[in-house]
Amino acid sequence: MSRVSEETARRVSVLAGQAGYLIATAARAPSVHNTQPWRFRVGKYAIELYADPARKLQMDPVGREMLISCGAALFGLRLAIRSLCYQPMIDLLPDPKRLRLLAIARLGAAQPMTARERQLLEALPHRHTHRGPWDPGPLPAGLAAGIQHDALAEGAELVIIDRALSCHRLADIIAAAGRRQDLDPVAREEVLRWTRGAPDLAYDGVPAHAFHAQAGRQPGQLPQRDFDLGRGLGLLPAGGPPPAATAVLVTSGDGRADWLRAGQALHRLLAHAASTWVFASLYTQPLEAAAIRTLIQDRLALPGHPQILLQLGLAHTARATARRSPADMIEP
């Protein structure tokens, strides 16, 4: 057997033996409402990533949020491949006739994992969307620049909103948009569908320990989505110091490839932040309306299309939300 044939056989063996691990690691990605709107197909030489329209929100008619979530899963898959000491080879949106097929991932050249990649991988189990109280203090030195570099490396840009006036403008826009959307029966129906009470053992959705019983606006914090809707299910305590930073993840374009890049950038920078015990609150509700996205872009003079709003801060909690098993995410 030639050396090339031996390498191919080794990759086939690795992919077959580690498929469950690769999918489970990819599925640690953040997703809107923890919908986990992705599926995978394991072939002999590659893993294919698919969107799962059955898990797409009705408030996301073109699938922008779904593809951002799937992009985050793609970064997790890439990181998992790196942990096996191979370079990931990614074919993004490989077939225009198969819109659900978002990417094909193959094992490329053998290369040891770097220390930074190892830190990102080790942060995945405790990385979570943070909606509770923050610990006091600024971001660790160099982290803001580091996560901005993460975004750029993935084809996006993380804009830190460091002017008080801009933060107030953003908060006012979000509050106004949130009030309207909270009254929308479709939006309310989706929140009810994707939130879980304390005894619920579901492996998707937002659990009671991850939202407040009463939605409110804490000092320095952007208005959060009302996940409780008056049911008294939320278990998060209120109060605490304000977050350390407010940011907007933007892309130069606003198409399917851009949304996938935004998701990869988001997961990469969130994993980097979590490696230093910095977490983020993610705000997607106001960006569900195209007019509000345009308004935010104009009012904040952003250099691109806003895809995700974030507030970051220190926290030493590590209760990540549940995930489905790899078997539940296999494309038939």
C-alpha positions in Angstrom: 0.0 0.0 0.0 1.3 3.4 -0.9 1.9 6.2 1.6 -1.0 8.1 0.2 -3.3 5.1 0.5 -2.1 4.5 4.1 -3.0 8.1 5.0 -6.4 7.9 3.4 -7.1 4.6 5.2 -6.0 6.2 8.5 -8.3 9.2 8.0 -11.3 6.9 7.1 -10.6 4.9 10.3 -10.3 8.0 12.4 -13.5 9.5 11.0 -15.5 6.3 11.5 -14.2 5.9 15.1 -14.6 9.5 16.2 -17.8 10.6 14.5 -19.8 10.6 17.7 -17.2 12.7 19.4 -17.0 15.1 16.5 -20.7 15.7 16.4 -21.0 16.0 20.2 -18.3 18.6 20.2 -19.9 20.6 17.3 -23.2 20.5 19.1 -21.8 22.4 22.1 -22.3 25.5 19.9 -24.6 28.3 20.9 -27.9 28.6 19.1 -30.9 30.9 19.2 -33.3 29.6 22.0 -31.0 26.6 22.2 -32.9 25.2 19.2 -29.8 23.3 18.0 -31.0 23.6 14.4 -28.4 21.4 12.8 -28.0 17.8 11.6 -25.0 15.8 10.4 -24.4 13.0 7.9 -21.3 10.9 8.4 -19.7 9.6 5.2 -16.6 7.5 4.6 -14.4 10.6 3.9 -16.4 13.5 5.3 -19.0 14.9 7.7 -21.8 17.0 6.1 -23.5 19.8 8.1 -27.2 20.4 7.4 -29.6 23.0 8.6 -32.7 21.6 10.3 -35.7 23.8 9.1 -38.0 22.0 11.6 -36.1 23.9 14.3 -36.1 27.3 12.6 -38.0 30.0 14.4 -41.0 31.5 12.7 -39.6 34.9 13.6 -36.6 33.9 11.4 -38.3 33.6 8.0 -35.1 33.7 5.8 -33.1 31.5 8.2 -30.5 34.1 9.2 -30.4 33.1 12.9 -30.6 29.4 12.0 -27.5 29.8 9.8 -25.6 31.8 12.4 -26.3 28.9 14.8 -25.2 26.3 12.3 -22.0 28.4 11.6 -21.2 28.1 15.3 -21.6 24.4 15.1 -19.3 24.4 12.1 -16.6 26.1 14.2 -17.1 23.5 16.9 -16.7 20.7 14.3 -13.5 22.4 13.0 -12.1 22.6 16.5 -13.0 18.9 17.2 -11.1 17.9 14.0 -8.1 19.9 15.2 -8.2 18.0 18.5 -7.6 14.9 16.5 -4.5 16.6 15.1 -5.8 17.1 11.6 -6.4 20.3 9.7 -10.1 20.7 8.8 -10.8 21.1 5.1 -14.2 22.9 4.8 -16.3 23.3 1.6 -18.8 26.0 2.5 -22.2 25.9 0.7 -21.0 23.3 -1.7 -24.2 22.7 -3.7 -26.5 25.6 -4.7 -29.2 23.1 -5.4 -29.1 21.7 -1.9 -29.8 24.6 0.3 -29.9 22.6 3.5 -26.4 21.4 3.0 -24.2 24.1 4.6 -20.7 22.6 4.7 -18.7 19.5 4.1 -15.8 18.9 6.5 -12.9 16.5 5.7 -9.7 15.6 7.5 -6.8 17.4 6.0 -3.1 17.3 6.7 -1.9 16.0 10.0 -0.8 18.8 12.4 -0.5 18.9 16.2 -3.1 21.0 18.0 -1.8 24.4 19.3 -2.0 25.5 22.9 -4.6 28.2 22.0 -6.8 25.6 20.3 -6.5 23.3 23.3 -7.7 26.2 25.5 -10.7 26.8 23.3 -11.6 23.1 23.3 -11.3 22.9 27.1 -13.6 25.9 27.5 -16.5 24.4 25.5 -18.1 22.4 28.4 -18.6 25.5 30.5 -19.2 28.1 27.8 -22.8 29.2 28.1 -25.1 32.2 27.3 -25.1 34.2 30.5 -28.2 36.0 31.7 -27.6 36.2 35.4 -25.5 38.5 37.7 -22.0 39.4 36.7 -18.9 39.4 38.9 -17.3 42.9 39.3 -14.3 43.9 37.3 -13.1 44.7 33.8 -12.3 42.2 31.1 -8.9 40.6 31.5 -6.0 42.5 29.9 -5.8 41.8 26.2 -9.0 39.9 25.9 -11.0 42.5 24.0 -8.3 42.7 21.4 -8.0 38.9 21.3 -11.7 38.3 20.6 -11.7 41.1 18.0 -8.9 39.2 16.3 -11.0 36.0 16.5 -13.8 37.7 14.7 -11.5 39.0 12.0 -9.9 35.6 11.5 -13.4 34.2 10.7 -14.4 37.0 8.2 -16.4 39.1 10.6 -15.7 42.1 12.9 -16.4 42.7 16.6 -17.2 46.3 17.3 -16.8 47.3 20.9 -19.3 50.0 21.9 -17.3 52.1 24.3 -19.2 55.4 24.2 -22.0 55.8 26.7 -24.2 57.7 24.2 -24.0 54.8 21.8 -24.8 52.3 24.5 -27.9 54.4 25.5 -29.0 54.6 21.9 -28.6 50.8 21.5 -30.5 50.1 24.7 -33.4 52.4 23.8 -33.7 50.7 20.4 -33.7 47.3 21.9 -36.2 48.2 24.6 -38.7 49.7 22.0 -38.3 46.7 19.7 -38.6 44.2 22.6 -41.9 45.8 23.7 -43.4 45.3 20.3 -42.1 41.8 19.8 -43.2 40.7 23.3 -46.8 41.5 22.2 -46.4 39.5 19.0 -48.4 36.3 19.4 -46.0 34.4 17.1 -43.0 35.5 19.1 -44.8 34.6 22.4 -45.7 31.2 21.0 -42.1 30.5 20.2 -40.8 31.5 23.6 -43.4 29.2 25.2 -42.3 26.4 22.8 -38.6 26.8 23.6 -38.5 27.4 27.4 -38.5 24.7 30.0 -39.7 24.6 33.6 -37.5 23.4 36.4 -38.6 19.7 36.3 -38.3 19.5 32.5 -35.4 17.2 31.4 -35.5 18.2 27.7 -32.2 18.4 25.8 -33.0 21.6 24.0 -34.6 24.9 24.7 -33.8 27.5 27.4 -34.1 25.9 30.9 -35.6 27.8 33.9 -32.1 28.1 35.5 -31.0 30.3 32.6 -33.6 33.0 32.7 -35.3 35.5 35.1 -38.8 35.1 36.5 -39.3 38.8 35.8 -37.7 40.4 32.8 -36.2 43.7 33.8 -33.5 46.1 32.8 -30.5 46.1 35.2 -28.2 49.1 35.3 -25.8 49.1 32.4 -27.4 46.0 30.9 -29.3 45.9 27.6 -33.0 44.9 28.0 -33.3 41.1 27.9 -35.9 39.0 26.2 -38.8 38.0 28.4 -38.5 34.2 28.5 -40.8 33.8 31.5 -43.9 35.6 30.2 -45.4 35.9 33.7 -45.3 32.2 34.4 -42.9 32.5 37.4 -40.6 29.7 36.1 -37.3 31.6 35.9 -34.7 30.8 38.6 -32.0 33.4 37.9 -31.4 36.0 40.6 -31.5 39.6 39.6 -29.1 42.4 40.5 -25.3 42.5 40.5 -22.7 44.7 38.8 -23.1 45.7 35.1 -21.3 43.8 32.3 -17.8 44.8 31.5 -18.3 45.4 27.7 -20.9 45.8 25.0 -20.2 44.7 21.5 -21.8 44.1 18.1 -20.7 41.3 15.7 -20.9 42.6 12.1 -20.3 41.2 8.6 -19.5 43.1 5.4 -22.2 41.2 3.5 -25.6 39.9 4.6 -26.0 36.6 2.8 -25.9 32.9 3.7 -22.1 32.7 3.6 -21.9 35.8 5.8 -24.3 34.3 8.4 -22.2 31.1 8.5 -19.1 33.2 9.0 -20.7 35.2 11.8 -21.6 32.0 13.6 -18.1 30.7 13.3 -16.7 34.0 14.6 -19.2 34.0 17.4 -18.3 30.6 18.7 -14.6 31.2 18.4 -14.7 34.4 20.4 -17.1 33.0 23.0 -14.8 30.0 23.6 -11.8 32.3 23.9 -13.7 34.5 26.4 -14.9 31.4 28.3 -11.3 30.2 28.7 -10.8 33.3 30.9 -14.2 32.9 32.7 -15.7 35.7 30.7 -19.2 35.0 29.3 -21.7 36.8 27.1 -25.3 37.7 27.1 -26.5 37.4 23.5 -29.3 39.6 22.1 -31.0 38.3 19.0 -34.6 39.5 19.4 -34.2 43.1 18.1 -32.2 41.9 15.1 -35.1 39.7 13.9 -36.6 42.7 12.2 -34.8 44.0 9.2 -35.8 47.6 9.9 -34.3 47.5 13.4 -31.1 46.0 12.1 -30.8 48.9 9.6 -31.6 51.4 12.4 -28.9 50.0 14.7 -26.4 50.0 11.9 -27.1 53.6 11.1 -27.4 55.0 14.7 -24.1 53.3 15.8 -22.3 54.0 12.5 -21.4 50.3 12.2 -18.9 49.2 9.5 -21.2 46.3 8.4 -24.4 44.4 9.0 -25.2 43.7 12.7 -25.6 40.0 13.3 -25.4 39.5 17.1 -25.4 41.9 20.0 -23.3 40.9 23.0 -22.6 42.0 26.5 -19.6 40.4 28.2 -18.5 40.1 31.8 -16.8 38.0 34.3 -18.7 35.1 36.0 -17.7 32.0 37.7 -20.8 29.9 37.0 -20.5 26.9 34.8 -24.0 25.4 34.3 -24.2 24.9 30.6 -27.5 24.1 28.9 -28.3 20.5 27.8 -27.6 19.1 24.4 -29.1 16.4 22.3 -27.2 13.1 21.8 -25.2 12.7 18.5 -27.7 10.0 17.5 -30.5 12.5 17.5 -28.7 14.8 15.1 -27.8 12.3 12.4 -29.3 13.1 9.0 -31.2 10.1 7.7 
